[in-house]
Amino acid sequence: MKRIIFEIVLVLALAGAGAFGWLNYKSGNANNVKLTETTKQAETADKKIAELTESLEAAKQEIEPLKVKAQELDAVKAAMSSGEVLKDLEAAYKKEKSLSTERQLGLGALRLMTKGSKDPATVEAFKKALEMADWGSRKNVICAAQNALAAAGEKVDVLSECAGATTAKAAANDDKVDDHGKPAAKDGQGDKPEKAGKDAKTGKGTKHAAHWDYEGAMGPENWGKEFPTCARGKSQAPLNIKGPFEKALFAIAPDYKPGPLRIINNGHTIQVNVNPGSKLRIDSMPFELLQFHFHKPSEELIDGKPAAMVVHFVHKNSEGRLAVLGVLLKEGNENPGIKALWAHAPAKEGPEVQPDGVTFNPGNLVPRENEFYSYEGSLTTPPCTEGVRFFILKSQANISREQVEQFPFKKNARPVQPQNGRAIAG
């Protein structure tokens, strides 16, 4: 009996030992799994810490220049805080009959430094600069004014391309316009060309896809999505010029001078930037010629018919008003002036070209007869700002078919717009 009891106890002891061993085995496996997971988590944490450390170092490197800029800004604000410089500038500007857009913007910037963004006169100065700008010829002016007004809490729709543009100094360097308003590149600087992309509908390559184009998703029919005036404006250009006409009550007189050739392919047209000195006199009032550029076919129609091309001469007076003189180019004999331009016109978009020793007189493209059609219109490219006076000469100049084909744009003309009751003089 004792032997049986001993065997039973031995069996139970062995079973208990086995169970204890099995439990320890399972516990050990569970611990190993937890250890593995903890190790992986630790490795992941180490990687995140390394990434955060790297990001922190990068942020430190970016912050350092900002500290310098902040110190510079503080120094400028401290220097202007007495208000003496502002008083002197305002006193000097009172002697001027009218301020240029850049001077008005500079006045706003000085008030911003002296009085702060919440000062009513500061806000008013930037609003006036924005009103004076022609929404294209001074994009940096517009960006600076819009950003300043936004900082002051004013309700203003800042253009997408104005993000980060805050300095009035940049505006002072932007003194030419192209394409009825787009800033002209100077010596290869200025706005960088937009990256080429593909149109969402056609799949074809497009330039300036983020802004506007003459075909595809950002063609003229869709300009209003990004530039509301293009769709909602009531005095848009170009027009189909047809009678009845009102009688013109004044004359125009182009007075163009030869100067160094400065030609650019800006991605939308071939444009020639003009040095100061050439003018268009409208009822004896001088308008300075800024630039001229080409459209194919002509944007203006005469009784529903386009010309092969048109050259638009863009002018601006001392009050900031724009005037465009249009010369229609009909297909015929070779045009010597066009030949001279096409010889240096860049085939692809890029910076302004200034051939050594080459001069050009814009008057070479203008017929002798100055009879014209006239109407109140707008920029024919975004943002389609209105208040632009158009003068389309009745006499047309020749251009050969080969010269039309040499123009590096297949089509760059905005369709005609509703007349909306506007009078056309002629």
HELIX and SHEET records of a PDB file:
HELIX    1   1 LYS A    2  MET A   80  1                                  79    
HELIX    2   2 GLU A   84  TYR A   93  1                                  10    
HELIX    3   3 THR A  101  LYS A  115  1                                  15    
HELIX    4   4 PRO A  120  MET A  132  1                                  13    
HELIX    5   5 LYS A  139  ALA A  151  1                                  13    
HELIX    6   6 SER A  160  CYS A  162  5                                   3    
HELIX    7   7 ALA A  168  ALA A  172  1                                   5    
HELIX    8   8 GLY A  216  MET A  218  5                                   3    
HELIX    9   9 PRO A  220  ASN A  222  5                                   3    
HELIX   10  10 TRP A  223  GLU A  226  1                                   4    
HELIX   11  11 PRO A  228  ARG A  232  1                                   5    
HELIX   12  12 PRO A  336  TRP A  342  1                                   7    
HELIX   13  13 PRO A  362  LEU A  365  5                                   4    
HELIX   14  14 ARG A  401  GLN A  406  1                                   6    
SHEET    1   A 2 VAL A 177  ASP A 178  0                                        
SHEET    2   A 2 LYS A 182  PRO A 183 -1                                        
SHEET    1   B 2 GLY A 197  LYS A 198  0                                        
SHEET    2   B 2 GLY A 205  THR A 206 -1                                        
SHEET    1   C 3 ASN A 240  ILE A 241  0                                        
SHEET    2   C 3 LEU A 301  ILE A 302  1                                        
SHEET    3   C 3 LYS A 305  PRO A 306 -1                                        
SHEET    1   D 5 ILE A 252  ASP A 255  0                                        
SHEET    2   D 5 LYS A 279  ILE A 282 -1                                        
SHEET    3   D 5 MET A 285  HIS A 295 -1                                        
SHEET    4   D 5 ILE A 270  ASN A 273 -1                                        
SHEET    5   D 5 ILE A 263  ASN A 265 -1                                        
SHEET    1   E 7 ILE A 252  ASP A 255  0                                        
SHEET    2   E 7 LYS A 279  ILE A 282 -1                                        
SHEET    3   E 7 MET A 285  HIS A 295 -1                                        
SHEET    4   E 7 MET A 309  LYS A 316 -1                                        
SHEET    5   E 7 LEU A 322  GLU A 331 -1                                        
SHEET    6   E 7 GLU A 386  LEU A 393  1                                        
SHEET    7   E 7 PHE A 372  SER A 378 -1                                        
SHEET    1   F 6 ILE A 252  ASP A 255  0                                        
SHEET    2   F 6 LYS A 279  ILE A 282 -1                                        
SHEET    3   F 6 MET A 285  HIS A 295 -1                                        
SHEET    4   F 6 MET A 309  LYS A 316 -1                                        
SHEET    5   F 6 LEU A 322  GLU A 331 -1                                        
SHEET    6   F 6 ALA A 397  ILE A 399  1                                        
SHEET    1   G 2 GLY A 259  PRO A 260  0                                        
SHEET    2   G 2 THR A 359  PHE A 360 -1                                        
END                                                                             
